[in-house]
Amino acid sequence: FGLSYNFYEKSCPQVEDIVRNGLQPIFLTDPTSAPALLRLMFHDCQVQGCDASILVDPGNGNEATEMASSKNLGIRKREIVSMVKSMVEAQCPQQVSCADILILAAREAVAVTGGPRIKVPLGRRDSSHAPSHRLPDALLPPATAGVSEMLNIFTNKGMNLEESVAVL
């Protein structure tokens, strides 16, 4: 299985509408939720790929997960993904990954704040484990990173200048 633009065509063709409709009232009542979701997606994808591992909380006595990293300080709105996931599950049980819901939520965040509604391929799988807090410590940029350092990071990930500026 790879990513495709029609991944849920048969299993959950309404997934994009469910996500959009679930987020609309949140975006209307809390204007900080859109940038928070975009940042959440960036922090998830930057560490070990877009796998929703940032949503995984530590189990009983397990090592601290991604969220324990000091570089994830201020990450908010993880609960929105869970809420939207519940809406998707009600109509398409066990079909859509949290990773794809997070990507779709970030896309809606961009669109609702005046950016384009980007067509995104889907089919991501959720991580079966969350990485240690040490991985984001090593892979996420410091809060003190300047524009040129951030552009360098995004260029190394294959993003062009326009895409990089949109994320910044």
Backbone hydrogen bonds in HBPLUS format (Angstrom, degrees):
<---DONOR---> <-ACCEPTOR-->    atom                        ^
c    i                          cat <-CA-CA->   ^        H-A-AA   ^      H-
h    n   atom  resd res      DA  || num        DHA   H-A  angle D-A-AA Bond
n    s   type  num  typ     dist DA aas  dist angle  dist       angle   num
A0004-SER N   A0122-LEU O   2.88 MM 118  5.42 154.8  1.94 147.3 153.4     1
A0122-LEU N   A0004-SER O   2.78 MM 118  5.42 170.4  1.79 140.1 136.7     2
A0009-GLU N   A0006-ASN O   3.10 MM   3  5.09 164.9  2.13 113.1 114.6     3
A0012-CYS N   A0008-TYR O   2.89 MM   4  4.94 158.6  1.94 130.5 135.8     4
A0015-VAL N   A0012-CYS O   3.10 MM   3  5.60 163.8  2.13 127.1 126.6     5
A0017-ASP N   A0014-GLN O   3.09 MM   3  5.39 119.3  2.47 107.1 121.6     6
A0018-ILE N   A0014-GLN O   2.97 MM   4  6.21 158.8  2.01 159.3 166.3     7
A0019-VAL N   A0015-VAL O   3.01 MM   4  6.22 165.9  2.03 154.0 156.8     8
A0020-ARG N   A0016-GLU O   2.99 MM   4  6.12 168.2  2.00 145.9 149.7     9
A0021-ASN N   A0017-ASP O   2.82 MM   4  5.87 170.4  1.83 152.7 155.9    10
A0022-GLY N   A0018-ILE O   2.89 MM   4  5.93 146.8  2.00 142.5 152.0    11
A0023-LEU N   A0019-VAL O   3.02 MM   4  6.17 144.2  2.15 148.1 156.9    12
A0024-GLN N   A0020-ARG O   3.07 MM   4  6.20 145.3  2.19 150.7 159.3    13
A0026-ILE N   A0023-LEU O   2.96 MM   3  5.19 119.7  2.34 106.6 122.8    14
A0027-PHE N   A0023-LEU O   2.89 MM   4  6.13 165.7  1.91 167.7 172.4    15
A0028-LEU N   A0024-GLN O   3.03 MM   4  6.23 151.4  2.11 149.7 157.8    16
A0029-THR N   A0025-PRO O   3.09 MM   4  6.20 151.6  2.17 140.7 147.0    17
A0030-ASP N   A0026-ILE O   2.81 MM   4  5.77 144.4  1.94 154.4 163.6    18
A0033-SER N   A0030-ASP O   3.04 MM   3  5.71 166.7  2.06 122.4 126.8    19
A0036-ALA N   A0032-THR O   3.25 MM   4  6.30 152.1  2.34 142.2 150.5    20
A0037-LEU N   A0033-SER O   2.94 MM   4  6.10 151.6  2.03 149.0 154.9    21
A0038-LEU N   A0034-ALA O   3.14 MM   4  6.43 157.5  2.19 152.9 159.0    22
A0039-ARG N   A0035-PRO O   2.98 MM   4  6.17 161.5  2.02 148.4 153.3    23
A0040-LEU N   A0036-ALA O   2.91 MM   4  6.07 154.5  1.98 142.8 150.5    24
A0041-MET N   A0037-LEU O   2.98 MM   4  6.19 159.2  2.02 147.0 151.5    25
A0042-PHE N   A0038-LEU O   3.02 MM   4  6.31 162.1  2.05 148.9 153.7    26
A0043-HIS N   A0039-ARG O   2.90 MM   4  6.15 167.7  1.92 157.6 160.2    27
A0044-ASP N   A0040-LEU O   2.97 MM   4  6.17 147.9  2.07 145.0 154.1    28
A0045-CYS N   A0041-MET O   2.88 MM   4  6.06 176.6  1.88 161.5 161.9    29
A0046-GLN N   A0042-PHE O   2.90 MM   4  5.86 156.2  1.96 152.8 158.9    30
A0049-GLY N   A0045-CYS O   3.25 MM   4  4.31 136.9  2.45 125.3 125.6    31
A0051-ASP N   A0049-GLY O   2.91 MM   2  5.69 118.7  2.30 114.4  97.7    32
A0127-SER N   A0051-ASP O   2.83 MM  76  5.13 152.3  1.91 151.4 145.2    33
A0055-LEU N   A0052-ALA O   3.00 MM   3  5.56 160.4  2.04 115.4 121.8    34
A0056-VAL N   A0053-SER O   3.12 MM   3  5.33 160.2  2.16 107.8 114.0    35
A0062-ASN N   A0059-GLY O   3.43 MM   3  5.38 165.6  2.45 105.8 109.9    36
A0133-HIS N   A0064-ALA O   3.19 MM  69  5.87 134.7  2.41 136.7 133.5    37
A0068-ALA N   A0065-THR O   2.92 MM   3  5.71 158.4  1.97 126.6 133.2    38
A0069-SER N   A0066-GLU O   2.95 MM   3  5.65 167.0  1.97 124.0 128.3    39
A0072-ASN N   A0069-SER O   2.99 MM   3  5.41 160.5  2.03 111.3 117.7    40
A0073-LEU N   A0070-SER O   3.22 MM   3  5.28 160.3  2.27 107.2 108.8    41
A0075-ILE N   A0072-ASN O   3.05 MM   3  5.56 158.4  2.10 138.2 136.6    42
A0080-ILE N   A0077-LYS O   3.10 MM   3  5.49 150.8  2.19 108.2 116.2    43
A0081-VAL N   A0078-ARG O   3.16 MM   3  5.70 130.7  2.42 110.3 120.4    44
A0083-MET N   A0079-GLU O   2.98 MM   4  6.24 155.6  2.04 148.6 155.1    45
A0084-VAL N   A0080-ILE O   2.92 MM   4  6.17 166.9  1.94 155.9 158.7    46
A0085-LYS N   A0081-VAL O   2.80 MM   4  5.91 152.9  1.88 145.1 153.9    47
A0086-SER N   A0082-SER O   3.00 MM   4  6.26 149.0  2.10 143.2 150.2    48
A0087-MET N   A0083-MET O   3.23 MM   4  6.63 149.3  2.33 142.1 149.9    49
A0087-MET N   A0084-VAL O   3.07 MM   3  5.04 116.4  2.49  94.5 109.9    50
A0088-VAL N   A0084-VAL O   2.95 MM   4  6.30 157.0  2.00 153.5 159.8    51
A0089-GLU N   A0085-LYS O   2.80 MM   4  6.01 162.8  1.83 153.6 158.7    52
A0090-ALA N   A0086-SER O   3.06 MM   4  6.21 145.8  2.18 141.4 149.2    53
A0091-GLN N   A0088-VAL O   3.03 MM   3  5.46 138.2  2.21 107.9 118.8    54
A0092-CYS N   A0088-VAL O   2.70 MM   4  5.74 151.7  1.77 158.4 168.3    55
A0101-ILE N   A0097-SER O   3.13 MM   4  6.45 154.6  2.19 142.4 149.7    56
A0102-LEU N   A0098-CYS O   2.83 MM   4  6.05 157.7  1.88 152.7 158.0    57
A0103-ILE N   A0099-ALA O   3.10 MM   4  6.36 154.1  2.17 141.7 148.4    58
A0104-LEU N   A0100-ASP O   2.86 MM   4  6.09 163.9  1.89 151.8 156.2    59
A0105-ALA N   A0101-ILE O   2.81 MM   4  5.97 152.2  1.89 147.6 155.8    60
A0106-ALA N   A0102-LEU O   2.99 MM   4  6.18 155.0  2.05 145.3 151.5    61
A0107-ARG N   A0103-ILE O   2.94 MM   4  6.21 152.8  2.02 146.0 154.0    62
A0108-GLU N   A0104-LEU O   2.95 MM   4  6.21 156.8  2.01 146.2 152.0    63
A0109-ALA N   A0105-ALA O   2.89 MM   4  6.14 145.7  2.01 141.2 151.5    64
A0110-VAL N   A0106-ALA O   3.01 MM   4  6.32 152.4  2.08 148.5 154.3    65
A0111-ALA N   A0107-ARG O   3.04 MM   4  6.36 163.2  2.07 149.3 153.7    66
A0112-VAL N   A0108-GLU O   2.83 MM   4  5.96 164.5  1.85 154.5 158.2    67
A0115-GLY N   A0110-VAL O   2.85 MM   5  5.07 144.9  1.98 159.6 148.5    68
A0114-GLY N   A0111-ALA O   3.13 MM   3  5.38 158.4  2.17 113.9 114.5    69
A0135-LEU N   A0132-SER O   3.16 MM   3  5.85 149.7  2.25 117.8 123.4    70
A0137-ASP N   A0133-HIS O   3.33 MM   4  6.45 153.2  2.41 139.7 147.5    71
A0138-ALA N   A0134-ARG O   3.08 MM   4  6.32 140.3  2.25 140.5 149.7    72
A0138-ALA N   A0135-LEU O   3.05 MM   3  5.19 126.5  2.34  99.2 112.6    73
A0139-LEU N   A0135-LEU O   2.94 MM   4  6.14 147.7  2.04 150.0 160.1    74
A0140-LEU N   A0136-PRO O   2.93 MM   4  5.30 166.5  1.95 141.1 142.9    75
A0145-ALA N   A0142-PRO O   3.01 MM   3  5.44 167.0  2.03 118.9 120.6    76
A0150-MET N   A0146-GLY O   2.96 MM   4  6.23 159.9  2.00 153.8 159.8    77
A0151-LEU N   A0147-VAL O   2.83 MM   4  6.06 162.5  1.86 157.0 161.9    78
A0152-ASN N   A0148-SER O   3.00 MM   4  6.13 151.1  2.08 140.5 148.2    79
A0153-ILE N   A0149-GLU O   3.02 MM   4  6.34 153.5  2.10 145.8 152.4    80
A0154-PHE N   A0150-MET O   3.00 MM   4  6.32 163.5  2.03 155.8 159.1    81
A0155-THR N   A0151-LEU O   2.85 MM   4  6.00 156.4  1.91 148.3 155.4    82
A0156-ASN N   A0152-ASN O   2.98 MM   4  6.16 156.5  2.03 147.6 153.5    83
A0157-LYS N   A0154-PHE O   3.00 MM   3  4.98 139.2  2.17  95.9 108.3    84
A0159-MET N   A0154-PHE O   3.00 MM   5  5.42 162.7  2.03 148.5 143.8    85
A0158-GLY N   A0155-THR O   2.93 MM   3  5.09 160.5  1.97 109.2 114.0    86
A0164-SER N   A0160-ASN O   2.95 MM   4  6.12 159.2  1.99 153.7 160.3    87
A0165-VAL N   A0161-LEU O   2.91 MM   4  6.11 162.9  1.94 156.5 160.2    88
A0166-ALA N   A0162-GLU O   3.06 MM   4  6.24 151.9  2.14 143.9 151.6    89
A0167-VAL N   A0163-GLU O   3.20 MM   4  6.51 146.0  2.32 143.9 151.7    90
A0168-LEU N   A0164-SER O   2.99 MM   4  6.28 154.0  2.06 148.7 156.6    91
